[in-house]
């Protein structure tokens, strides 16, 4: 939904050219959501729409992938196989290519568990990784509740962007298997949890020991590195700060740049 787009947004902010590829029959469902949020994630990206049900559309998709330095996708492996794409094969075919595969439970899950590959959303992936908050409003007992809003999505987007940048800087040639559940599990219990630096400050060069957020009658609290911080309440946006009022760049309509991208990359 938005782990992959956030990864692409961050890499675009770092200077990479981003081309978003959609199906003409099934455009990104996030386009029907909050337009300002969608604009924030996708503004400045070129939009290509292809017909994956035709041999020509699938061939064009493959040629686009073959030209890309970095591929970001959040499909189950079987979905890509139906389009004739094999991530490991495509990474091996071109030295330096980085492939970012974002899934709910990891690419190896299907091999270890019979049945179809499971999908995941931000909330259930976070719970599967143990990243939950605790509601103590009931008194002595605490109940697990969702931590934030679909929190595994933004966390995975951040981790995926960092991994992709590290891969590119290291010369590429990597198939990055980024599972939302595993990212949530790392955040819920990172390595060396509880080992605070001697001065009580967080060491920016090492893992950050922290616990998940907690909720009580007074609101949300974050406990990190032996310190507690109350979370400020949300504030409504100021009047006149929307995309249309500020002139902020808008995301391209689906397929706007198909012809231009095809011509520029000499794929037609």
C-alpha positions in Angstrom: 0.0 0.0 0.0 2.7 2.5 0.9 5.8 0.8 2.2 7.1 0.6 -1.4 5.9 4.1 -2.4 7.6 5.5 0.7 10.8 3.7 -0.2 10.6 5.2 -3.7 9.8 8.6 -2.4 12.9 8.7 -0.2 15.2 7.4 -2.9 13.7 10.1 -5.2 14.5 12.7 -2.6 18.0 11.4 -2.6 18.2 12.2 -6.4 17.1 9.1 -8.1 14.7 9.1 -11.1 11.6 7.3 -10.2 9.2 5.6 -12.7 6.0 4.2 -11.3 4.5 1.3 -13.3 0.8 0.4 -13.0 -1.6 -1.9 -14.7 -4.1 -0.1 -17.0 -6.8 -2.5 -15.6 -5.8 -2.2 -11.9 -4.3 1.2 -11.1 -2.8 1.8 -7.7 -5.7 1.7 -5.2 -4.1 4.3 -3.1 -5.1 6.8 -5.7 -8.6 6.6 -4.3 -7.4 7.6 -0.8 -6.2 10.9 0.6 -5.1 12.9 -2.4 -2.6 15.1 -0.4 -1.0 12.0 1.0 -0.8 10.4 -2.4 0.7 13.6 -3.8 3.3 13.7 -1.1 4.4 10.1 -1.9 4.4 10.3 -5.7 4.9 13.9 -6.8 7.8 14.2 -9.2 7.6 10.5 -10.2 6.9 9.5 -13.8 3.8 7.4 -14.4 3.7 4.5 -16.8 0.6 2.3 -17.3 0.8 -1.0 -19.2 -1.6 -3.8 -20.1 -0.2 -6.8 -18.3 -2.8 -9.1 -19.9 -1.1 -8.7 -23.4 2.2 -10.1 -24.6 3.3 -6.6 -25.6 2.5 -5.1 -22.2 4.4 -7.8 -20.4 7.3 -7.5 -22.8 7.4 -3.7 -22.2 7.4 -4.3 -18.4 10.3 -6.6 -18.7 12.3 -4.2 -20.8 11.6 -1.4 -18.3 12.8 -3.7 -15.4 15.9 -4.6 -17.4 16.8 -0.9 -17.8 16.3 -0.1 -14.2 19.1 0.3 -11.7 16.8 -0.3 -8.8 13.5 -2.2 -8.8 11.0 -1.8 -6.0 8.1 -4.1 -5.9 5.7 -5.4 -3.2 4.2 -8.4 -5.0 4.1 -12.0 -4.0 6.7 -13.9 -6.0 4.0 -15.9 -7.8 2.4 -12.7 -9.1 5.7 -11.7 -10.7 6.2 -15.2 -12.1 2.8 -14.9 -13.9 4.3 -11.8 -15.6 7.4 -13.7 -16.6 9.7 -12.0 -14.1 12.1 -13.8 -11.8 13.9 -11.4 -9.4 16.9 -13.6 -8.8 17.4 -14.1 -12.5 17.1 -10.4 -13.3 19.6 -9.4 -10.6 22.1 -11.9 -11.8 21.7 -10.9 -15.4 22.9 -7.3 -14.9 25.8 -6.5 -12.6 25.0 -3.7 -10.2 21.2 -4.0 -10.2 19.4 -3.7 -6.9 16.0 -5.4 -6.4 13.9 -4.4 -3.4 11.3 -7.1 -2.7 8.8 -6.0 0.0 6.4 -8.7 1.3 4.4 -9.4 4.4 6.4 -12.4 5.6 9.4 -12.7 3.4 10.1 -14.4 0.1 11.1 -17.7 1.8 7.8 -18.0 3.6 6.1 -19.9 0.8 8.8 -22.5 0.7 8.5 -23.2 4.4 4.7 -23.1 4.6 2.3 -25.0 2.3 -0.4 -23.0 0.7 -0.6 -19.6 -0.9 1.8 -16.8 0.0 0.0 -14.7 2.7 -0.5 -10.9 2.2 -0.1 -8.4 5.0 -1.1 -4.9 5.9 0.6 -2.5 8.2 -1.4 -3.4 11.3 -1.5 -7.2 11.1 2.2 -7.3 10.1 3.1 -5.3 13.1 1.2 -7.6 15.4 2.8 -10.6 13.8 6.2 -9.1 14.6 5.2 -8.4 18.2 5.1 -4.6 17.7 2.0 -3.7 19.8 1.1 -1.1 22.3 -0.4 -1.8 25.7 -3.6 -0.1 26.9 -3.5 0.3 30.6 -6.7 2.3 30.9 -8.4 -0.7 32.5 -6.4 -0.4 35.7 -4.0 -3.3 36.7 -4.5 -5.3 33.5 -3.0 -4.2 30.2 -4.5 -5.2 26.8 -2.5 -5.2 23.5 -3.7 -2.7 20.9 -2.5 -1.6 17.6 0.7 0.6 17.8 0.2 3.6 15.7 -1.6 3.5 12.3 -0.5 0.7 10.0 3.0 1.2 11.5 4.7 -1.6 9.7 4.2 0.3 6.4 6.2 3.4 7.2 8.8 1.4 9.1 9.3 -1.0 6.2 9.5 1.9 3.8 12.3 3.5 5.8 14.2 0.2 6.2 13.8 -0.6 2.5 15.1 2.8 1.4 18.1 2.5 3.7 18.9 -1.0 2.4 18.5 0.1 -1.2 20.8 3.1 -0.8 23.4 0.9 1.0 23.2 -1.6 -1.9 23.7 1.1 -4.5 26.6 2.6 -2.7 28.1 -0.9 -2.4 27.9 -1.6 -6.1 24.5 -3.3 -6.2 23.9 -6.9 -7.2 21.5 -7.6 -4.3 18.1 -9.0 -4.0 16.8 -7.4 -0.8 14.2 -9.5 0.9 12.4 -6.9 3.2 9.5 -8.5 5.2 7.1 -6.2 7.0 6.7 -8.7 9.9 10.5 -8.9 10.3 11.0 -5.2 10.4 8.3 -4.9 13.0 9.9 -7.6 15.1 13.3 -5.8 14.9 11.7 -2.6 16.0 9.8 -4.3 18.8 13.0 -5.9 20.2 16.2 -4.7 18.5 19.5 -6.3 19.2 21.2 -5.6 22.6 17.9 -4.2 24.0 18.4 -2.7 27.4 22.1 -1.9 27.0 22.1 1.9 27.4 25.2 3.9 26.8 27.0 4.8 30.1 25.9 8.4 30.0 22.3 7.6 29.4 22.2 9.0 25.9 21.4 7.0 22.8 24.4 6.0 20.8 23.6 7.1 17.2 26.1 4.6 15.8 24.6 1.5 17.4 21.2 -0.2 17.9 18.7 1.8 19.9 17.3 0.0 22.9 13.6 0.8 23.3 10.3 -0.6 24.3 7.0 -0.2 22.4 4.6 2.6 23.1 2.1 2.4 25.9 -1.4 3.9 26.2 -3.1 4.9 29.4 -5.8 7.3 30.5 -3.5 10.3 29.8 -2.6 9.3 26.2 0.4 7.7 24.5 3.9 7.4 26.0 7.1 6.2 24.4 9.8 4.5 26.6 13.2 4.6 25.0 16.7 4.0 26.4 15.5 4.3 30.0 13.6 7.5 29.3 9.9 8.2 29.0 8.4 10.8 26.7 4.7 11.8 26.5 3.4 11.9 22.9 2.0 15.2 21.9 -1.7 15.1 20.7 -2.3 15.4 17.0 -2.8 18.9 15.7 -5.2 19.8 12.8 -3.5 21.1 9.7 -3.4 24.9 9.3 -5.8 26.5 6.9 -4.4 26.9 3.5 -1.7 24.2 3.7 -3.2 21.7 1.3 -1.5 20.8 -2.0 -3.8 23.1 -4.1 -3.4 26.1 -1.8 0.4 25.9 -1.5 1.1 24.9 -5.1 2.8 21.7 -3.9 3.6 19.4 -6.8 0.8 16.9 -7.7 1.3 13.2 -8.5 1.0 12.4 -12.2 -2.2 10.7 -13.4 -1.9 7.0 -14.2 -0.1 6.5 -17.5 0.7 10.2 -18.1 4.4 9.5 -19.0 4.1 6.2 -20.7 4.9 7.4 -24.2 7.7 9.7 -23.0 9.4 7.1 -20.9 9.2 4.5 -23.6 10.7 6.9 -26.2 13.4 8.2 -23.8 14.5 4.7 -22.9 14.3 3.6 -26.6 12.0 0.8 -25.7 9.3 1.4 -28.4 
